[in-house]
Amino acid sequence: MKSDNKDAQMNKVLDNYFDRIAKALPRKGRKTLLPDIKDGVESYLAENPDATVDDVIAYVGTPEDIASEYYANLDGREISK
């Protein structure tokens, strides 16, 4: 039963993490990047069942890091939209 509680707590923290990523990205980024990030986290957790939220953040990055990388990869035309 403790495992279920731990999983529920992890899901709640990850939901908050994904919300923070979504808020850091523009709408287009949310639609394209967020599903890929969620899939990557799901795969990471499947391969690393004992991983903590800190492990996930170390693997994927902070919401700020993700947004910075997203904006760094846009060209000028996309930024001005």
Distance bins in CASP14 RR format, pairs under 12 A and 6 or more apart:
PFRMAT RR
TARGET T0000
AUTHOR 0000-0000-0000
RMODE 2
METHOD distances of the structure
MODEL  1
1 7 0 0 0 0 0 1 0 0 0 0 0
1 8 0 0 0 0 0 1 0 0 0 0 0
2 8 0 0 0 0 0 1 0 0 0 0 0
2 9 0 0 0 0 0 1 0 0 0 0 0
3 9 0 0 0 0 0 1 0 0 0 0 0
3 10 0 0 0 0 0 1 0 0 0 0 0
3 49 0 0 0 0 0 1 0 0 0 0 0
3 50 0 0 0 0 0 1 0 0 0 0 0
4 10 0 0 0 0 0 1 0 0 0 0 0
4 11 0 0 0 0 0 1 0 0 0 0 0
5 11 0 0 0 0 0 1 0 0 0 0 0
5 12 0 0 0 0 0 1 0 0 0 0 0
6 12 0 0 0 0 0 1 0 0 0 0 0
6 13 0 0 0 0 0 1 0 0 0 0 0
6 49 0 0 0 0 0 1 0 0 0 0 0
6 50 0 0 0 0 0 1 0 0 0 0 0
6 51 0 0 0 0 0 1 0 0 0 0 0
6 52 0 0 0 0 0 1 0 0 0 0 0
6 53 0 0 0 0 0 1 0 0 0 0 0
7 13 0 0 0 0 0 1 0 0 0 0 0
7 14 0 0 0 0 0 1 0 0 0 0 0
7 45 0 0 0 0 1 0 0 0 0 0 0
7 49 0 0 0 0 0 1 0 0 0 0 0
8 14 0 0 0 0 0 1 0 0 0 0 0
8 15 0 0 0 0 0 1 0 0 0 0 0
9 15 0 0 0 0 0 1 0 0 0 0 0
9 16 0 0 0 0 0 1 0 0 0 0 0
9 52 0 0 0 0 0 1 0 0 0 0 0
9 53 0 0 0 0 1 0 0 0 0 0 0
10 16 0 0 0 0 0 1 0 0 0 0 0
10 17 0 0 0 0 0 1 0 0 0 0 0
10 41 0 0 0 0 0 1 0 0 0 0 0
10 42 0 0 0 0 0 1 0 0 0 0 0
10 45 0 0 0 0 1 0 0 0 0 0 0
10 49 0 0 0 0 0 1 0 0 0 0 0
10 50 0 0 0 0 0 1 0 0 0 0 0
10 51 0 0 0 0 1 0 0 0 0 0 0
10 52 0 0 0 0 1 0 0 0 0 0 0
10 53 1 0 0 1 0 0 0 0 0 0 0
10 54 0 0 0 0 0 1 0 0 0 0 0
10 55 0 0 0 0 0 1 0 0 0 0 0
10 56 0 0 0 0 1 0 0 0 0 0 0
11 17 0 0 0 0 0 1 0 0 0 0 0
11 18 0 0 0 0 0 1 0 0 0 0 0
11 38 0 0 0 0 0 1 0 0 0 0 0
11 41 0 0 0 0 0 1 0 0 0 0 0
11 42 0 0 0 0 0 1 0 0 0 0 0
11 45 0 0 0 0 0 1 0 0 0 0 0
11 53 0 0 0 0 0 1 0 0 0 0 0
11 56 0 0 0 0 0 1 0 0 0 0 0
12 18 0 0 0 0 0 1 0 0 0 0 0
12 19 0 0 0 0 0 1 0 0 0 0 0
12 53 0 0 0 0 1 0 0 0 0 0 0
13 19 0 0 0 0 0 1 0 0 0 0 0
13 20 0 0 0 0 0 1 0 0 0 0 0
13 41 0 0 0 0 0 1 0 0 0 0 0
13 52 0 0 0 0 1 0 0 0 0 0 0
13 53 1 0 1 0 0 0 0 0 0 0 0
13 54 0 0 0 0 0 1 0 0 0 0 0
13 55 0 0 0 0 0 1 0 0 0 0 0
13 56 0 0 0 0 1 0 0 0 0 0 0
13 57 0 0 0 0 1 0 0 0 0 0 0
14 20 0 0 0 0 0 1 0 0 0 0 0
14 21 0 0 0 0 0 1 0 0 0 0 0
14 37 0 0 0 0 0 1 0 0 0 0 0
14 38 0 0 0 0 1 0 0 0 0 0 0
14 40 0 0 0 0 0 1 0 0 0 0 0
14 41 1 0 0 1 0 0 0 0 0 0 0
14 42 0 0 0 0 1 0 0 0 0 0 0
14 44 0 0 0 0 0 1 0 0 0 0 0
14 45 0 0 0 0 1 0 0 0 0 0 0
14 51 0 0 0 0 0 1 0 0 0 0 0
14 52 0 0 0 0 0 1 0 0 0 0 0
14 53 1 0 0 1 0 0 0 0 0 0 0
14 54 0 0 0 0 0 1 0 0 0 0 0
14 55 0 0 0 0 0 1 0 0 0 0 0
14 56 1 0 0 1 0 0 0 0 0 0 0
14 57 0 0 0 0 1 0 0 0 0 0 0
14 60 0 0 0 0 0 1 0 0 0 0 0
15 21 0 0 0 0 0 1 0 0 0 0 0
15 22 0 0 0 0 0 1 0 0 0 0 0
15 38 0 0 0 0 0 1 0 0 0 0 0
15 41 0 0 0 0 0 1 0 0 0 0 0
15 53 0 0 0 0 0 1 0 0 0 0 0
16 22 0 0 0 0 0 1 0 0 0 0 0
16 23 0 0 0 0 0 1 0 0 0 0 0
16 53 0 0 0 0 1 0 0 0 0 0 0
16 56 0 0 0 0 0 1 0 0 0 0 0
16 57 0 0 0 0 0 1 0 0 0 0 0
16 63 0 0 0 0 0 1 0 0 0 0 0
17 23 0 0 0 0 0 1 0 0 0 0 0
17 24 0 0 0 0 0 1 0 0 0 0 0
17 34 0 0 0 0 0 1 0 0 0 0 0
17 37 0 0 0 0 1 0 0 0 0 0 0
17 38 0 0 0 0 0 1 0 0 0 0 0
17 41 0 0 0 0 1 0 0 0 0 0 0
17 52 0 0 0 0 0 1 0 0 0 0 0
17 53 1 0 0 1 0 0 0 0 0 0 0
17 54 0 0 0 0 0 1 0 0 0 0 0
17 56 1 0 0 1 0 0 0 0 0 0 0
17 57 1 0 0 1 0 0 0 0 0 0 0
17 59 0 0 0 0 0 1 0 0 0 0 0
17 60 0 0 0 0 1 0 0 0 0 0 0
17 61 0 0 0 0 1 0 0 0 0 0 0
17 62 0 0 0 0 1 0 0 0 0 0 0
17 63 1 0 0 1 0 0 0 0 0 0 0
17 64 0 0 0 0 0 1 0 0 0 0 0
17 66 0 0 0 0 0 1 0 0 0 0 0
18 24 0 0 0 0 0 1 0 0 0 0 0
18 25 0 0 0 0 0 1 0 0 0 0 0
18 30 0 0 0 0 1 0 0 0 0 0 0
18 33 0 0 0 0 0 1 0 0 0 0 0
18 34 1 0 0 1 0 0 0 0 0 0 0
18 35 0 0 0 0 0 1 0 0 0 0 0
18 36 0 0 0 0 0 1 0 0 0 0 0
18 37 1 0 0 1 0 0 0 0 0 0 0
18 38 1 0 0 1 0 0 0 0 0 0 0
18 39 0 0 0 0 0 1 0 0 0 0 0
18 40 0 0 0 0 0 1 0 0 0 0 0
18 41 0 0 0 0 1 0 0 0 0 0 0
18 42 0 0 0 0 0 1 0 0 0 0 0
18 53 0 0 0 0 0 1 0 0 0 0 0
18 56 0 0 0 0 0 1 0 0 0 0 0
18 57 0 0 0 0 0 1 0 0 0 0 0
18 60 0 0 0 0 0 1 0 0 0 0 0
18 63 0 0 0 0 1 0 0 0 0 0 0
18 66 0 0 0 0 0 1 0 0 0 0 0
19 25 0 0 0 0 0 1 0 0 0 0 0
19 30 0 0 0 0 0 1 0 0 0 0 0
19 34 0 0 0 0 1 0 0 0 0 0 0
19 38 0 0 0 0 0 1 0 0 0 0 0
19 63 0 0 0 0 1 0 0 0 0 0 0
20 30 0 0 0 0 0 1 0 0 0 0 0
20 34 0 0 0 0 0 1 0 0 0 0 0
20 37 0 0 0 0 0 1 0 0 0 0 0
20 53 0 0 0 0 0 1 0 0 0 0 0
20 57 0 0 0 0 0 1 0 0 0 0 0
20 60 0 0 0 0 0 1 0 0 0 0 0
20 61 0 0 0 0 0 1 0 0 0 0 0
20 62 0 0 0 0 1 0 0 0 0 0 0
20 63 1 0 1 0 0 0 0 0 0 0 0
20 64 0 0 0 0 1 0 0 0 0 0 0
20 65 0 0 0 0 0 1 0 0 0 0 0
20 66 0 0 0 0 1 0 0 0 0 0 0
20 67 0 0 0 0 1 0 0 0 0 0 0
21 29 0 0 0 0 1 0 0 0 0 0 0
21 30 0 0 0 0 1 0 0 0 0 0 0
21 33 0 0 0 0 1 0 0 0 0 0 0
21 34 1 0 0 1 0 0 0 0 0 0 0
21 35 0 0 0 0 0 1 0 0 0 0 0
21 36 0 0 0 0 0 1 0 0 0 0 0
21 37 1 0 0 1 0 0 0 0 0 0 0
21 38 0 0 0 0 1 0 0 0 0 0 0
21 41 0 0 0 0 0 1 0 0 0 0 0
21 56 0 0 0 0 0 1 0 0 0 0 0
21 57 0 0 0 0 0 1 0 0 0 0 0
21 60 0 0 0 0 1 0 0 0 0 0 0
21 61 0 0 0 0 1 0 0 0 0 0 0
21 62 0 0 0 0 1 0 0 0 0 0 0
21 63 1 0 1 0 0 0 0 0 0 0 0
21 64 0 0 0 0 1 0 0 0 0 0 0
21 65 0 0 0 0 1 0 0 0 0 0 0
21 66 1 0 1 0 0 0 0 0 0 0 0
21 67 1 0 0 1 0 0 0 0 0 0 0
21 68 0 0 0 0 0 1 0 0 0 0 0
21 69 0 0 0 0 0 1 0 0 0 0 0
21 70 0 0 0 0 1 0 0 0 0 0 0
22 28 0 0 0 0 0 1 0 0 0 0 0
22 29 0 0 0 0 1 0 0 0 0 0 0
22 30 1 0 1 0 0 0 0 0 0 0 0
22 31 0 0 0 0 1 0 0 0 0 0 0
22 32 0 0 0 0 0 1 0 0 0 0 0
22 33 0 0 0 0 1 0 0 0 0 0 0
22 34 1 0 1 0 0 0 0 0 0 0 0
22 35 0 0 0 0 0 1 0 0 0 0 0
22 37 0 0 0 0 1 0 0 0 0 0 0
22 38 0 0 0 0 0 1 0 0 0 0 0
22 63 0 0 0 0 1 0 0 0 0 0 0
22 66 0 0 0 0 0 1 0 0 0 0 0
22 67 0 0 0 0 0 1 0 0 0 0 0
22 70 0 0 0 0 0 1 0 0 0 0 0
23 29 0 0 0 0 0 1 0 0 0 0 0
23 30 0 0 0 0 1 0 0 0 0 0 0
23 34 0 0 0 0 0 1 0 0 0 0 0
23 63 1 0 0 1 0 0 0 0 0 0 0
23 64 0 0 0 0 0 1 0 0 0 0 0
23 66 0 0 0 0 0 1 0 0 0 0 0
23 67 0 0 0 0 1 0 0 0 0 0 0
24 30 0 0 0 0 1 0 0 0 0 0 0
24 33 0 0 0 0 0 1 0 0 0 0 0
24 34 0 0 0 0 0 1 0 0 0 0 0
24 37 0 0 0 0 0 1 0 0 0 0 0
24 61 0 0 0 0 0 1 0 0 0 0 0
24 62 0 0 0 0 1 0 0 0 0 0 0
24 63 1 0 1 0 0 0 0 0 0 0 0
24 64 1 0 0 1 0 0 0 0 0 0 0
24 65 0 0 0 0 1 0 0 0 0 0 0
24 66 1 0 0 1 0 0 0 0 0 0 0
24 67 1 1 0 0 0 0 0 0 0 0 0
24 68 0 0 0 0 1 0 0 0 0 0 0
24 69 0 0 0 0 0 1 0 0 0 0 0
24 70 0 0 0 0 1 0 0 0 0 0 0
24 71 0 0 0 0 1 0 0 0 0 0 0
25 31 0 0 0 0 1 0 0 0 0 0 0
25 32 0 0 0 0 1 0 0 0 0 0 0
25 33 1 0 0 1 0 0 0 0 0 0 0
25 34 1 0 0 1 0 0 0 0 0 0 0
25 35 0 0 0 0 0 1 0 0 0 0 0
25 36 0 0 0 0 0 1 0 0 0 0 0
25 37 0 0 0 0 1 0 0 0 0 0 0
25 63 0 0 0 0 1 0 0 0 0 0 0
25 64 0 0 0 0 0 1 0 0 0 0 0
25 65 0 0 0 0 0 1 0 0 0 0 0
25 66 1 0 0 1 0 0 0 0 0 0 0
25 67 1 0 1 0 0 0 0 0 0 0 0
25 68 0 0 0 0 0 1 0 0 0 0 0
25 69 0 0 0 0 0 1 0 0 0 0 0
25 70 1 0 1 0 0 0 0 0 0 0 0
25 71 0 0 0 0 1 0 0 0 0 0 0
25 73 0 0 0 0 0 1 0 0 0 0 0
25 74 0 0 0 0 0 1 0 0 0 0 0
26 32 0 0 0 0 0 1 0 0 0 0 0
26 33 0 0 0 0 1 0 0 0 0 0 0
26 34 0 0 0 0 0 1 0 0 0 0 0
26 67 0 0 0 0 1 0 0 0 0 0 0
26 70 0 0 0 0 1 0 0 0 0 0 0
26 71 0 0 0 0 1 0 0 0 0 0 0
26 74 0 0 0 0 1 0 0 0 0 0 0
26 78 0 0 0 0 1 0 0 0 0 0 0
26 79 0 0 0 0 1 0 0 0 0 0 0
26 80 0 0 0 0 0 1 0 0 0 0 0
26 81 0 0 0 0 1 0 0 0 0 0 0
27 33 0 0 0 0 0 1 0 0 0 0 0
27 34 0 0 0 0 0 1 0 0 0 0 0
27 81 0 0 0 0 0 1 0 0 0 0 0
28 34 0 0 0 0 0 1 0 0 0 0 0
28 70 0 0 0 0 1 0 0 0 0 0 0
28 71 0 0 0 0 0 1 0 0 0 0 0
28 74 0 0 0 0 1 0 0 0 0 0 0
28 78 1 0 0 1 0 0 0 0 0 0 0
28 79 0 0 0 0 0 1 0 0 0 0 0
28 81 0 0 0 0 1 0 0 0 0 0 0
29 35 0 0 0 0 0 1 0 0 0 0 0
29 36 0 0 0 0 1 0 0 0 0 0 0
29 37 0 0 0 0 0 1 0 0 0 0 0
29 66 0 0 0 0 1 0 0 0 0 0 0
29 67 0 0 0 0 1 0 0 0 0 0 0
29 69 0 0 0 0 0 1 0 0 0 0 0
29 70 1 0 0 1 0 0 0 0 0 0 0
29 71 0 0 0 0 1 0 0 0 0 0 0
29 73 0 0 0 0 0 1 0 0 0 0 0
29 74 0 0 0 0 1 0 0 0 0 0 0
29 78 0 0 0 0 0 1 0 0 0 0 0
29 81 0 0 0 0 0 1 0 0 0 0 0
30 36 0 0 0 0 0 1 0 0 0 0 0
30 37 0 0 0 0 0 1 0 0 0 0 0
30 38 0 0 0 0 0 1 0 0 0 0 0
30 63 0 0 0 0 0 1 0 0 0 0 0
30 66 0 0 0 0 0 1 0 0 0 0 0
30 67 0 0 0 0 0 1 0 0 0 0 0
30 70 0 0 0 0 1 0 0 0 0 0 0
32 70 0 0 0 0 1 0 0 0 0 0 0
32 73 0 0 0 0 0 1 0 0 0 0 0
32 74 0 0 0 0 0 1 0 0 0 0 0
32 78 0 0 0 0 0 1 0 0 0 0 0
33 39 0 0 0 0 0 1 0 0 0 0 0
33 40 0 0 0 0 0 1 0 0 0 0 0
33 60 0 0 0 0 0 1 0 0 0 0 0
33 63 0 0 0 0 0 1 0 0 0 0 0
33 66 1 0 0 1 0 0 0 0 0 0 0
33 67 0 0 0 0 1 0 0 0 0 0 0
33 69 0 0 0 0 1 0 0 0 0 0 0
33 70 1 0 0 1 0 0 0 0 0 0 0
33 71 0 0 0 0 0 1 0 0 0 0 0
33 73 0 0 0 0 0 1 0 0 0 0 0
33 74 0 0 0 0 0 1 0 0 0 0 0
34 40 0 0 0 0 0 1 0 0 0 0 0
34 41 0 0 0 0 0 1 0 0 0 0 0
34 60 0 0 0 0 0 1 0 0 0 0 0
34 63 0 0 0 0 0 1 0 0 0 0 0
34 66 0 0 0 0 1 0 0 0 0 0 0
34 67 0 0 0 0 0 1 0 0 0 0 0
34 70 0 0 0 0 0 1 0 0 0 0 0
35 41 0 0 0 0 0 1 0 0 0 0 0
35 42 0 0 0 0 0 1 0 0 0 0 0
36 42 0 0 0 0 0 1 0 0 0 0 0
36 43 0 0 0 0 0 1 0 0 0 0 0
36 60 0 0 0 0 0 1 0 0 0 0 0
36 66 0 0 0 0 0 1 0 0 0 0 0
36 70 0 0 0 0 0 1 0 0 0 0 0
37 43 0 0 0 0 0 1 0 0 0 0 0
37 44 0 0 0 0 0 1 0 0 0 0 0
37 56 0 0 0 0 0 1 0 0 0 0 0
37 57 0 0 0 0 0 1 0 0 0 0 0
37 59 0 0 0 0 0 1 0 0 0 0 0
37 60 1 0 0 1 0 0 0 0 0 0 0
37 61 0 0 0 0 1 0 0 0 0 0 0
37 62 0 0 0 0 0 1 0 0 0 0 0
37 63 0 0 0 0 1 0 0 0 0 0 0
37 65 0 0 0 0 0 1 0 0 0 0 0
37 66 1 0 0 1 0 0 0 0 0 0 0
37 67 0 0 0 0 0 1 0 0 0 0 0
37 69 0 0 0 0 0 1 0 0 0 0 0
37 70 0 0 0 0 0 1 0 0 0 0 0
38 44 0 0 0 0 0 1 0 0 0 0 0
38 45 0 0 0 0 0 1 0 0 0 0 0
38 56 0 0 0 0 0 1 0 0 0 0 0
38 60 0 0 0 0 1 0 0 0 0 0 0
39 45 0 0 0 0 0 1 0 0 0 0 0
39 46 0 0 0 0 0 1 0 0 0 0 0
39 60 0 0 0 0 0 1 0 0 0 0 0
40 46 0 0 0 0 1 0 0 0 0 0 0
40 47 0 0 0 0 1 0 0 0 0 0 0
40 48 0 0 0 0 0 1 0 0 0 0 0
40 51 0 0 0 0 0 1 0 0 0 0 0
40 56 0 0 0 0 1 0 0 0 0 0 0
40 59 0 0 0 0 1 0 0 0 0 0 0
40 60 1 0 0 1 0 0 0 0 0 0 0
40 61 0 0 0 0 0 1 0 0 0 0 0
41 47 0 0 0 0 0 1 0 0 0 0 0
41 48 0 0 0 0 0 1 0 0 0 0 0
41 51 0 0 0 0 1 0 0 0 0 0 0
41 53 0 0 0 0 0 1 0 0 0 0 0
41 55 0 0 0 0 0 1 0 0 0 0 0
41 56 1 0 1 0 0 0 0 0 0 0 0
41 57 0 0 0 0 1 0 0 0 0 0 0
41 58 0 0 0 0 0 1 0 0 0 0 0
41 59 1 0 0 1 0 0 0 0 0 0 0
41 60 1 0 0 1 0 0 0 0 0 0 0
41 61 0 0 0 0 0 1 0 0 0 0 0
41 66 0 0 0 0 0 1 0 0 0 0 0
42 48 0 0 0 0 0 1 0 0 0 0 0
42 49 0 0 0 0 0 1 0 0 0 0 0
42 51 0 0 0 0 0 1 0 0 0 0 0
42 56 0 0 0 0 0 1 0 0 0 0 0
42 59 0 0 0 0 0 1 0 0 0 0 0
42 60 0 0 0 0 0 1 0 0 0 0 0
43 49 0 0 0 0 0 1 0 0 0 0 0
43 51 0 0 0 0 0 1 0 0 0 0 0
43 56 0 0 0 0 0 1 0 0 0 0 0
43 59 0 0 0 0 0 1 0 0 0 0 0
43 60 0 0 0 0 0 1 0 0 0 0 0
44 50 0 0 0 0 0 1 0 0 0 0 0
44 51 1 0 0 1 0 0 0 0 0 0 0
44 52 0 0 0 0 0 1 0 0 0 0 0
44 53 0 0 0 0 0 1 0 0 0 0 0
44 55 0 0 0 0 1 0 0 0 0 0 0
44 56 1 0 0 1 0 0 0 0 0 0 0
44 57 0 0 0 0 0 1 0 0 0 0 0
44 58 0 0 0 0 0 1 0 0 0 0 0
44 59 1 0 1 0 0 0 0 0 0 0 0
44 60 1 0 0 1 0 0 0 0 0 0 0
44 61 0 0 0 0 0 1 0 0 0 0 0
45 51 1 0 1 0 0 0 0 0 0 0 0
45 52 0 0 0 0 0 1 0 0 0 0 0
45 53 0 0 0 0 0 1 0 0 0 0 0
45 55 0 0 0 0 1 0 0 0 0 0 0
45 56 1 0 0 1 0 0 0 0 0 0 0
45 59 0 0 0 0 1 0 0 0 0 0 0
45 60 0 0 0 0 0 1 0 0 0 0 0
47 55 0 0 0 0 0 1 0 0 0 0 0
47 56 0 0 0 0 0 1 0 0 0 0 0
47 59 0 0 0 0 0 1 0 0 0 0 0
48 55 1 0 0 1 0 0 0 0 0 0 0
48 56 0 0 0 0 1 0 0 0 0 0 0
48 58 0 0 0 0 0 1 0 0 0 0 0
48 59 0 0 0 0 1 0 0 0 0 0 0
49 55 0 0 0 0 0 1 0 0 0 0 0
50 56 0 0 0 0 0 1 0 0 0 0 0
51 57 0 0 0 0 0 1 0 0 0 0 0
51 58 0 0 0 0 1 0 0 0 0 0 0
51 59 1 0 0 1 0 0 0 0 0 0 0
51 60 0 0 0 0 0 1 0 0 0 0 0
52 58 0 0 0 0 1 0 0 0 0 0 0
52 59 0 0 0 0 0 1 0 0 0 0 0
53 59 0 0 0 0 0 1 0 0 0 0 0
53 60 0 0 0 0 0 1 0 0 0 0 0
53 61 0 0 0 0 0 1 0 0 0 0 0
53 62 0 0 0 0 0 1 0 0 0 0 0
54 60 0 0 0 0 0 1 0 0 0 0 0
54 61 0 0 0 0 0 1 0 0 0 0 0
54 62 0 0 0 0 0 1 0 0 0 0 0
55 61 0 0 0 0 0 1 0 0 0 0 0
56 62 0 0 0 0 0 1 0 0 0 0 0
57 63 0 0 0 0 1 0 0 0 0 0 0
57 64 0 0 0 0 0 1 0 0 0 0 0
57 65 0 0 0 0 1 0 0 0 0 0 0
57 66 0 0 0 0 0 1 0 0 0 0 0
58 65 0 0 0 0 0 1 0 0 0 0 0
59 65 0 0 0 0 0 1 0 0 0 0 0
59 66 0 0 0 0 0 1 0 0 0 0 0
60 66 1 0 0 1 0 0 0 0 0 0 0
60 69 0 0 0 0 0 1 0 0 0 0 0
61 67 0 0 0 0 0 1 0 0 0 0 0
61 68 0 0 0 0 0 1 0 0 0 0 0
61 69 0 0 0 0 1 0 0 0 0 0 0
61 70 0 0 0 0 0 1 0 0 0 0 0
62 68 0 0 0 0 1 0 0 0 0 0 0
62 69 0 0 0 0 0 1 0 0 0 0 0
63 69 0 0 0 0 0 1 0 0 0 0 0
63 70 0 0 0 0 0 1 0 0 0 0 0
64 70 0 0 0 0 0 1 0 0 0 0 0
64 71 0 0 0 0 0 1 0 0 0 0 0
65 71 0 0 0 0 0 1 0 0 0 0 0
65 72 0 0 0 0 0 1 0 0 0 0 0
66 72 0 0 0 0 0 1 0 0 0 0 0
66 73 0 0 0 0 0 1 0 0 0 0 0
67 73 0 0 0 0 0 1 0 0 0 0 0
67 74 0 0 0 0 0 1 0 0 0 0 0
68 74 0 0 0 0 0 1 0 0 0 0 0
70 78 0 0 0 0 0 1 0 0 0 0 0
70 79 0 0 0 0 0 1 0 0 0 0 0
71 78 0 0 0 0 1 0 0 0 0 0 0
71 79 1 0 0 1 0 0 0 0 0 0 0
72 78 0 0 0 0 0 1 0 0 0 0 0
72 79 0 0 0 0 0 1 0 0 0 0 0
73 79 0 0 0 0 0 1 0 0 0 0 0
74 80 0 0 0 0 1 0 0 0 0 0 0
74 81 0 0 0 0 1 0 0 0 0 0 0
75 81 0 0 0 0 0 1 0 0 0 0 0
END
